[in-house]
Amino acid sequence: MAGKLDQIIVIDVESTCWQDRPPENDASEIIEIGICVVDVHTRERIAQEKLLVRPTQACRNYSYSPLRVDFAYRCDGNNMPKNFVRKTFDRWIAHNARRFHYPPYVVLQRKEYFMLQFRGITPALRCRISTWGAVEIPVIYQRTEWAMLTDFDVVEQRTSTGQYYCNLCTPPDMFASREALWVTHSFEPLLAWTNENFHVSQWLCLFGLKGHFSYAELKHAQDVPARMTAENFVYACPVVQRNKAIAPSRESLC
């Protein structure tokens, strides 16, 4: 008799598309693969990951296709201002850092993304902001990206009248500028999420099986001992490190 599943893996594949037929010598291509682990009983997403794939054919004709702006940008480096995302974030954080309970700061800068950590928060929790629209909270464990807690991604689109919107949103909200889109759609939700989840009673718990799966949870301190008894438990530590969190009865692996 087949056993009941506690978790399932959901895979979503997105591709380039057109309202009508593709232009001549062009074809639909996969541009993103999304994967998430879902708890069958609660129907909640407990882990997620995504892979962005650069198109090889549609890139030549992106002006005819409602492709994601990030791929158009990769095809034509002069199409958009350099370092736009970093400059936009720097301007925004200069006026909003004090709104964070645990302010972010840049720890790594690369051509296509930059990484943030948060003052007083475990270095296992970071934020990666990419030029192509990914704004993510990855969990780093033993120098490896263990899981993705959440994201505030934006898939940019520009209308013929110069307004900007996110192609993930239905119906989309329109913004007068690209900067307004990023701030409202990604940076402000990031601020709200950190203030809601970063507090002294929260613990970070990691689970997984090497070579098979991995995921992370944020749990109240009083719930951590029970989670530590889970078969695939790997690691736990308090989210806030500059203050002493409420310690579980079982010693953490932090």
C-alpha positions as CSV (number, residue, x, y, z in Angstrom):
1,M,0.0,0.0,0.0
2,A,1.4,3.4,-0.9
3,G,2.2,5.7,2.0
4,K,0.7,9.2,2.3
5,L,2.9,12.1,1.5
6,D,3.7,14.8,4.0
7,Q,5.3,17.1,1.5
8,I,5.2,17.6,-2.3
9,I,7.4,19.4,-4.7
10,V,5.7,21.9,-7.1
11,I,7.6,22.9,-10.3
12,D,6.5,25.9,-12.4
13,V,8.1,26.6,-15.7
14,E,7.7,30.0,-17.4
15,S,8.6,30.8,-21.0
16,T,8.6,33.7,-23.4
17,C,5.4,34.3,-25.2
18,W,3.6,36.7,-27.6
19,Q,0.0,37.8,-27.9
20,D,0.0,36.3,-31.4
21,R,2.6,34.2,-33.2
22,P,6.3,34.6,-32.5
23,P,8.3,36.8,-34.9
24,E,10.0,35.1,-37.8
25,N,13.0,33.0,-36.8
26,D,12.0,33.2,-33.1
27,A,10.6,30.6,-30.7
28,S,9.3,30.3,-27.2
29,E,11.9,29.5,-24.6
30,I,12.0,28.7,-21.0
31,I,13.2,31.7,-18.9
32,E,12.4,30.7,-15.4
33,I,12.0,27.5,-13.4
34,G,10.3,27.8,-10.0
35,I,10.4,25.0,-7.4
36,C,8.8,24.9,-4.0
37,V,8.1,22.4,-1.2
38,V,4.5,22.4,0.1
39,D,3.3,20.9,3.3
40,V,0.4,18.6,2.3
41,H,-1.5,19.1,5.6
42,T,-1.3,22.8,6.0
43,R,-1.0,23.6,2.3
44,E,1.7,26.1,3.2
45,R,4.9,26.7,1.2
46,I,7.9,25.7,3.4
47,A,10.8,26.1,0.9
48,Q,11.4,27.6,-2.4
49,E,14.0,28.1,-5.1
50,K,14.1,29.5,-8.6
51,L,16.4,29.3,-11.6
52,L,16.6,32.1,-14.2
53,V,17.5,31.0,-17.7
54,R,18.9,33.4,-20.3
55,P,17.0,33.0,-23.6
56,T,19.2,32.4,-26.7
57,Q,16.8,33.2,-29.5
58,A,14.1,35.5,-28.1
59,C,16.8,37.9,-26.9
60,R,17.3,39.0,-30.4
61,N,13.7,40.1,-30.8
62,Y,12.9,41.3,-27.3
63,S,11.5,44.5,-28.6
64,Y,8.6,42.6,-30.2
65,S,7.9,40.4,-27.2
66,P,6.6,41.1,-23.7
67,L,9.8,39.6,-22.3
68,R,10.9,40.3,-18.8
69,V,12.9,43.5,-18.7
70,D,15.9,41.7,-17.0
71,F,16.5,39.6,-20.1
72,A,16.2,42.6,-22.4
73,Y,18.7,44.3,-20.2
74,R,21.2,41.4,-20.4
75,C,20.9,41.5,-24.2
76,D,21.6,45.2,-24.4
77,G,23.7,46.6,-21.7
78,N,23.0,50.2,-22.9
79,N,19.2,49.7,-22.7
80,M,19.0,50.7,-19.0
81,P,21.2,52.8,-16.6
82,K,24.1,51.0,-15.1
83,N,23.8,50.2,-11.3
84,F,20.2,51.5,-11.3
85,V,19.1,49.1,-8.7
86,R,22.0,49.7,-6.3
87,K,21.7,53.5,-6.6
88,T,17.9,53.3,-6.1
89,F,18.4,51.2,-3.0
90,D,21.1,53.5,-1.6
91,R,18.9,56.6,-2.1
92,W,15.9,54.8,-0.4
93,I,17.9,53.4,2.5
94,A,19.5,56.8,3.2
95,H,16.1,58.1,4.1
96,N,14.6,54.9,5.6
97,A,17.3,53.0,7.5
98,R,16.0,54.2,10.9
99,R,12.6,52.6,10.1
100,F,14.3,49.2,10.3
101,H,14.5,47.6,13.7
102,Y,17.7,46.0,12.6
103,P,19.1,48.1,9.7
104,P,20.6,46.4,6.6
105,Y,24.1,47.1,5.3
106,V,25.9,45.9,2.1
107,V,28.4,43.1,2.6
108,L,29.0,42.0,-1.0
109,Q,28.8,43.7,-4.4
110,R,28.8,41.8,-7.7
111,K,28.0,42.9,-11.2
112,E,24.5,41.5,-11.2
113,Y,23.6,41.6,-7.5
114,F,24.5,42.8,-4.1
115,M,24.1,41.2,-0.7
116,L,22.8,42.7,2.6
117,Q,23.1,41.6,6.2
118,F,21.2,43.1,9.1
119,R,22.8,44.6,12.2
120,G,22.3,42.4,15.2
121,I,20.8,39.5,13.2
122,T,22.4,36.1,12.6
123,P,24.6,36.2,9.4
124,A,22.7,33.1,8.2
125,L,19.9,35.5,7.2
126,R,20.7,37.8,4.3
127,C,19.1,39.7,1.5
128,R,20.2,39.4,-2.1
129,I,19.0,42.2,-4.5
130,S,19.6,41.5,-8.2
131,T,19.6,43.7,-11.2
132,W,17.1,41.5,-12.9
133,G,14.4,41.9,-10.2
134,A,15.1,39.2,-7.6
135,V,14.8,40.5,-4.0
136,E,15.3,37.4,-1.8
137,I,16.0,36.3,1.7
138,P,18.4,33.4,1.4
139,V,19.6,31.3,4.3
140,I,23.3,30.6,4.4
141,Y,24.6,27.6,6.3
142,Q,28.2,26.3,6.1
143,R,28.9,28.7,3.3
144,T,26.1,27.2,1.2
145,E,22.7,28.6,0.3
146,W,20.5,26.3,2.3
147,A,17.0,27.7,1.5
148,M,15.0,30.7,0.5
149,L,12.7,32.1,3.2
150,T,10.8,34.5,1.0
151,D,11.1,37.0,-1.8
152,F,9.9,40.4,-3.0
153,D,10.6,40.0,-6.7
154,V,9.7,42.4,-9.3
155,V,9.3,41.6,-13.0
156,E,9.5,44.9,-14.7
157,Q,7.4,46.0,-17.6
158,R,7.1,49.4,-19.2
159,T,4.0,50.6,-21.1
160,S,4.0,52.5,-24.3
161,T,3.0,55.6,-22.2
162,G,6.1,55.3,-20.0
163,Q,4.5,53.8,-16.9
164,Y,6.0,50.9,-15.0
165,Y,4.4,47.8,-13.5
166,C,5.2,44.3,-12.2
167,N,4.2,41.5,-14.6
168,L,3.7,39.2,-11.6
169,C,0.8,41.2,-10.2
170,T,-2.8,40.7,-11.4
171,P,-4.1,43.3,-11.8
172,P,-0.9,45.3,-11.9
173,D,-0.4,48.7,-10.2
174,M,1.0,51.4,-12.4
175,F,3.9,53.6,-11.3
176,A,5.2,56.8,-12.8
177,S,8.8,55.8,-12.6
178,R,11.0,52.7,-12.4
179,E,12.3,53.8,-9.1
180,A,8.8,54.1,-7.6
181,L,8.1,50.5,-8.8
182,W,11.1,49.1,-7.0
183,V,10.5,51.0,-3.8
184,T,6.8,50.3,-3.5
185,H,6.9,46.7,-4.8
186,S,10.1,45.4,-3.2
187,F,12.0,47.6,-0.8
188,E,9.0,48.6,1.4
189,P,7.7,45.0,1.7
190,L,11.3,44.0,2.6
191,L,11.2,46.6,5.4
192,A,7.8,45.4,6.6
193,W,8.8,41.7,6.6
194,T,12.1,42.2,8.5
195,N,10.3,44.3,11.2
196,E,7.7,41.6,11.6
197,N,10.0,38.6,11.7
198,F,13.2,39.8,13.3
199,H,12.6,39.8,17.1
200,V,14.2,38.2,20.1
201,S,11.7,35.4,20.5
202,Q,12.3,34.1,16.9
203,W,14.6,31.3,16.1
204,L,15.9,30.1,12.7
205,C,15.5,26.3,12.2
206,L,17.0,24.4,9.3
207,F,15.9,21.0,8.0
208,G,17.0,18.8,5.2
209,L,18.8,15.7,3.8
210,K,22.1,16.3,2.0
211,G,21.8,15.8,-1.7
212,H,18.0,15.6,-1.5
213,F,16.2,18.6,0.0
214,S,16.6,21.5,2.4
215,Y,14.3,24.1,3.9
216,A,14.2,26.7,6.7
217,E,11.6,27.9,9.2
218,L,11.3,30.9,11.5
219,K,9.8,29.6,14.8
220,H,9.0,31.1,18.2
221,A,11.5,30.0,20.9
222,Q,8.9,27.9,22.7
223,D,8.3,25.9,19.6
224,V,11.9,25.1,18.8
225,P,12.4,22.1,21.1
226,A,9.7,20.2,19.4
227,R,11.1,21.1,15.9
228,M,14.5,19.9,17.0
229,T,13.1,16.4,17.4
230,A,12.1,16.3,13.7
231,E,13.8,13.6,11.7
232,N,15.5,16.0,9.3
233,F,16.5,18.7,11.8
234,V,19.9,20.2,11.1
235,Y,20.5,23.5,12.9
236,A,18.9,26.2,15.0
237,C,20.0,29.6,16.3
238,P,18.3,32.8,17.6
239,V,17.5,35.3,14.9
240,V,18.6,38.2,17.0
241,Q,22.1,37.8,18.2
242,R,22.9,41.0,19.9
243,N,20.2,40.2,22.5
244,K,19.9,36.9,24.4
245,A,16.9,35.0,23.0
246,I,14.7,32.7,25.0
247,A,16.7,29.5,25.0
248,P,15.0,26.2,24.1
249,S,15.3,23.4,26.5
250,R,17.4,21.4,24.1
251,E,20.8,23.0,23.4
252,S,20.9,24.7,20.0
253,L,23.4,23.8,17.3
254,C,24.3,27.5,16.9
